[in-house]
Amino acid sequence: MWNDTDTPLAYLITFRTYGTWLHGDPRGSVSRHKNTYGSAKLRHERNWLETNTSRLKDEPVILTGTQRQCVKRSNRETCEIRKWDLLAVSIRTNHGHAVVAAGIKLPGTVLNALKANATRALREQGLWTLNHSPWVDKGSTRYLWNENSVGNACAYVEYEQGDVLPDFD
């Protein structure tokens, strides 16, 4: 079924931990100046990666099993409180994915709420004590306009993130 409104059925939200995927990385990265649908990733450049690595103010953030579970619970609670449907969620050691049917036109609202509430929950549980956020400033928000794209995004989040990680440290 095609969504004929200007609000997508859902969003695929991706947020990364601080310092774990920098410009120049061999995996490629997205230019903030040319961030349009279908644009090519920036290629690997060793010197650029070294420069960006040297500019980090703190160590890259790798989430423990306990931290990942806290973030996952927080994502569920955020969606429940805001009456959004959390269709899929996966929190890995260096990033998180969520498929959220929010019924709103601004995906940044969803991204920011998930990250902010996850940080708050981590702090409340004593799992994050640094002054800065564990997340990079931005994130990815993909619009999912039809049931097929929602299903594909959910499958990607639930089954294509690699090996199952232990939920303990």
C-alpha positions as CSV (number, residue, x, y, z in Angstrom):
1,M,0.0,0.0,0.0
2,W,1.4,3.4,-0.9
3,N,1.2,6.3,1.5
4,D,-0.4,9.2,-0.3
5,T,0.1,11.8,2.4
6,D,3.2,13.9,3.0
7,T,3.9,12.1,6.2
8,P,5.8,8.8,5.9
9,L,4.5,5.6,7.4
10,A,7.7,5.4,9.5
11,Y,11.3,6.4,9.8
12,L,14.5,4.3,9.9
13,I,16.5,6.1,12.6
14,T,20.2,5.5,12.9
15,F,22.4,7.1,15.6
16,R,26.1,6.4,16.2
17,T,28.3,6.6,19.3
18,Y,30.9,9.3,19.5
19,G,34.1,8.9,17.6
20,T,33.3,5.5,16.0
21,W,32.8,6.4,12.3
22,L,34.8,9.5,11.2
23,H,35.1,11.1,7.8
24,G,37.9,9.4,6.0
25,D,36.9,5.9,7.4
26,P,37.3,3.0,5.0
27,R,33.6,2.3,5.2
28,G,33.0,5.7,3.6
29,S,30.9,8.5,5.1
30,V,28.3,11.1,4.2
31,S,29.2,14.6,3.4
32,R,27.1,17.1,5.4
33,H,27.2,19.4,2.4
34,K,26.1,16.9,-0.2
35,N,23.7,14.8,1.9
36,T,20.9,14.1,-0.6
37,Y,19.2,10.8,-1.4
38,G,21.4,8.6,-3.6
39,S,24.5,10.7,-3.3
40,A,27.8,8.8,-3.2
41,K,29.6,8.3,0.0
42,L,32.9,10.1,0.6
43,R,35.8,7.7,-0.1
44,H,38.4,6.5,2.4
45,E,41.3,9.0,2.9
46,R,43.9,7.9,5.5
47,N,45.2,11.4,6.1
48,W,41.6,12.8,6.7
49,L,40.8,9.9,9.0
50,E,44.1,10.6,11.0
51,T,43.2,14.3,11.2
52,N,39.7,13.6,12.4
53,T,40.9,11.0,14.9
54,S,43.4,13.5,16.3
55,R,40.6,16.1,16.8
56,L,38.5,13.8,19.1
57,K,38.2,15.4,22.5
58,D,37.5,12.0,24.2
59,E,37.9,8.3,23.5
60,P,35.4,6.7,21.0
61,V,32.3,5.4,22.8
62,I,31.8,1.6,22.8
63,L,28.6,0.6,24.6
64,T,28.7,-2.3,27.0
65,G,25.9,-4.9,27.2
66,T,24.4,-3.1,30.2
67,Q,24.5,0.2,28.4
68,R,22.9,-1.3,25.3
69,Q,20.0,-2.7,27.2
70,C,19.5,0.6,29.0
71,V,19.4,2.4,25.6
72,K,17.0,-0.2,24.2
73,R,14.6,0.2,27.2
74,S,14.8,4.0,26.9
75,N,13.9,3.8,23.2
76,R,10.9,1.7,24.0
77,E,9.8,4.1,26.8
78,T,10.3,7.2,24.7
79,C,8.0,5.7,22.0
80,E,5.5,4.6,24.5
81,I,5.3,8.0,26.2
82,R,5.0,9.8,22.9
83,K,2.5,7.3,21.5
84,W,4.8,6.4,18.7
85,D,5.0,2.8,17.4
86,L,8.4,1.3,17.8
87,L,8.4,-1.4,15.1
88,A,12.0,-2.6,15.5
89,V,15.0,-1.6,17.5
90,S,18.6,-2.8,17.7
91,I,21.3,-1.3,19.8
92,R,24.9,-2.3,18.9
93,T,28.2,-1.4,20.5
94,N,28.7,1.6,18.3
95,H,25.3,2.5,16.9
96,G,21.6,2.1,17.2
97,H,18.7,1.6,14.7
98,A,15.0,2.1,15.3
99,V,12.1,1.9,13.0
100,V,9.5,4.3,14.3
101,A,6.0,5.1,13.1
102,A,5.5,8.5,14.7
103,G,2.9,10.1,12.5
104,I,4.9,13.4,12.4
105,K,6.7,15.2,9.5
106,L,9.9,16.0,11.4
107,P,12.1,12.9,11.7
108,G,14.7,14.9,13.6
109,T,12.2,15.1,16.5
110,V,12.2,11.3,16.7
111,L,16.0,11.0,16.4
112,N,16.7,13.7,19.0
113,A,14.1,12.3,21.5
114,L,15.6,8.8,21.2
115,K,19.2,10.0,21.8
116,A,18.3,12.5,24.5
117,N,16.2,10.1,26.5
118,A,18.8,7.4,26.1
119,T,21.5,9.7,27.5
120,R,19.3,10.7,30.4
121,A,18.5,7.0,31.2
122,L,22.2,6.1,31.0
123,R,23.0,8.9,33.4
124,E,20.2,8.0,35.8
125,Q,21.5,4.4,35.9
126,G,25.1,5.6,36.5
127,L,26.1,4.1,33.2
128,W,27.3,7.4,31.6
129,T,29.2,9.9,33.8
130,L,30.9,12.1,31.3
131,N,29.7,15.7,30.5
132,H,29.3,15.2,26.8
133,S,26.8,13.0,25.0
134,P,27.7,9.5,24.1
135,W,26.3,10.2,20.6
136,V,27.5,12.1,17.5
137,D,25.7,15.3,16.9
138,K,23.5,14.1,14.1
139,G,22.1,10.9,12.8
140,S,20.3,9.3,9.8
141,T,16.6,9.6,9.2
142,R,15.3,7.6,6.3
143,Y,11.7,8.1,5.2
144,L,9.7,4.9,4.8
145,W,6.7,5.6,2.5
146,N,5.1,2.2,2.0
147,E,4.6,-1.1,3.8
148,N,7.3,-2.8,1.8
149,S,9.9,-0.3,2.8
150,V,8.8,-0.5,6.5
151,G,9.1,-4.3,6.3
152,N,12.5,-4.2,4.7
153,A,13.7,-1.7,7.3
154,C,12.4,-3.8,10.2
155,A,14.1,-6.9,8.7
156,Y,17.4,-5.0,8.3
157,V,17.2,-3.8,12.0
158,E,16.2,-7.1,13.4
159,Y,18.2,-9.6,11.3
160,E,21.0,-7.9,9.4
161,Q,23.1,-6.3,12.2
162,G,25.6,-9.1,12.6
163,D,25.9,-11.7,15.4
164,V,23.7,-11.6,18.4
165,L,25.6,-9.7,21.2
166,P,25.4,-10.8,24.8
167,D,23.2,-8.6,27.1
168,F,25.8,-8.6,29.8
169,D,29.2,-7.1,30.3
